[in-house]
Amino acid sequence: MQRWTTDWTLDTIAVGAEQRFTAQLSTSSVKPGRYTVLIQGTNPLPSGQPVRFADADQDATVAGWLTLGRTAVRP
């Protein structure tokens, strides 16, 4: 498993709006193979409820995470 932290903040998205976030993430420390890509949002409120996405793939792979898809890392 590899985790990356981005400078995205979900609190910049207006209610009901759509937003596309992009990033270039280094896979240099990831072994070659096929992987499932997941995302988890952090609630900006210290005592807020966990962030959940209104998407069919929420919790599909791991509880509390949104599954984005599959990818491969090549040597």
CORHULIN-V346746 format. One record per residue. N is the residue number from 1. RES is the residue in three letters. PSI is psi in radians with two decimals (NA if undefined). OMEGA is omega in whole degrees, -180 to 180 (999 if undefined). Layout:
# CORHULIN-V346746
n->N res->RES psi->PSI omega->OMEGA
n->N res->RES psi->PSI omega->OMEGA
This chain:
# CORHULIN-V346746
n->1 res->MET psi->2.47 omega->177
n->2 res->GLN psi->2.36 omega->176
n->3 res->ARG psi->2.47 omega->175
n->4 res->TRP psi->2.55 omega->174
n->5 res->THR psi->2.37 omega->-180
n->6 res->THR psi->3.04 omega->176
n->7 res->ASP psi->0.24 omega->177
n->8 res->TRP psi->2.58 omega->172
n->9 res->THR psi->2.21 omega->-177
n->10 res->LEU psi->-0.37 omega->-178
n->11 res->ASP psi->-0.04 omega->176
n->12 res->THR psi->-0.08 omega->-178
n->13 res->ILE psi->2.17 omega->178
n->14 res->ALA psi->2.61 omega->179
n->15 res->VAL psi->2.25 omega->179
n->16 res->GLY psi->-0.09 omega->-179
n->17 res->ALA psi->2.78 omega->174
n->18 res->GLU psi->2.51 omega->-179
n->19 res->GLN psi->2.40 omega->176
n->20 res->ARG psi->2.21 omega->176
n->21 res->PHE psi->2.47 omega->177
n->22 res->THR psi->2.77 omega->177
n->23 res->ALA psi->2.66 omega->170
n->24 res->GLN psi->2.02 omega->-174
n->25 res->LEU psi->2.27 omega->180
n->26 res->SER psi->2.32 omega->176
n->27 res->THR psi->0.33 omega->-176
n->28 res->SER psi->-0.44 omega->180
n->29 res->SER psi->0.15 omega->-179
n->30 res->VAL psi->2.27 omega->179
n->31 res->LYS psi->2.58 omega->176
n->32 res->PRO psi->2.49 omega->179
n->33 res->GLY psi->-3.09 omega->178
n->34 res->ARG psi->2.41 omega->-175
n->35 res->TYR psi->2.68 omega->172
n->36 res->THR psi->2.30 omega->-179
n->37 res->VAL psi->2.23 omega->-178
n->38 res->LEU psi->2.77 omega->174
n->39 res->ILE psi->2.52 omega->177
n->40 res->GLN psi->2.23 omega->179
n->41 res->GLY psi->2.60 omega->177
n->42 res->THR psi->2.25 omega->178
n->43 res->ASN psi->2.20 omega->-180
n->44 res->PRO psi->-0.25 omega->178
n->45 res->LEU psi->2.20 omega->-177
n->46 res->PRO psi->-0.65 omega->-179
n->47 res->SER psi->0.34 omega->-178
n->48 res->GLY psi->2.81 omega->177
n->49 res->GLN psi->2.71 omega->176
n->50 res->PRO psi->2.51 omega->179
n->51 res->VAL psi->2.33 omega->177
n->52 res->ARG psi->2.52 omega->-179
n->53 res->PHE psi->2.45 omega->179
n->54 res->ALA psi->1.31 omega->-174
n->55 res->ASP psi->2.52 omega->-179
n->56 res->ALA psi->-0.43 omega->-177
n->57 res->ASP psi->0.11 omega->173
n->58 res->GLN psi->2.24 omega->179
n->59 res->ASP psi->0.16 omega->-177
n->60 res->ALA psi->-0.61 omega->-177
n->61 res->THR psi->-0.81 omega->-179
n->62 res->VAL psi->2.32 omega->179
n->63 res->ALA psi->2.30 omega->178
n->64 res->GLY psi->-0.02 omega->-178
n->65 res->TRP psi->2.56 omega->175
n->66 res->LEU psi->2.19 omega->178
n->67 res->THR psi->2.15 omega->179
n->68 res->LEU psi->-0.50 omega->-180
n->69 res->GLY psi->-2.88 omega->-179
n->70 res->ARG psi->2.67 omega->176
n->71 res->THR psi->2.92 omega->178
n->72 res->ALA psi->2.47 omega->173
n->73 res->VAL psi->2.17 omega->-179
n->74 res->ARG psi->2.69 omega->-180
n->75 res->PRO psi->NA omega->999
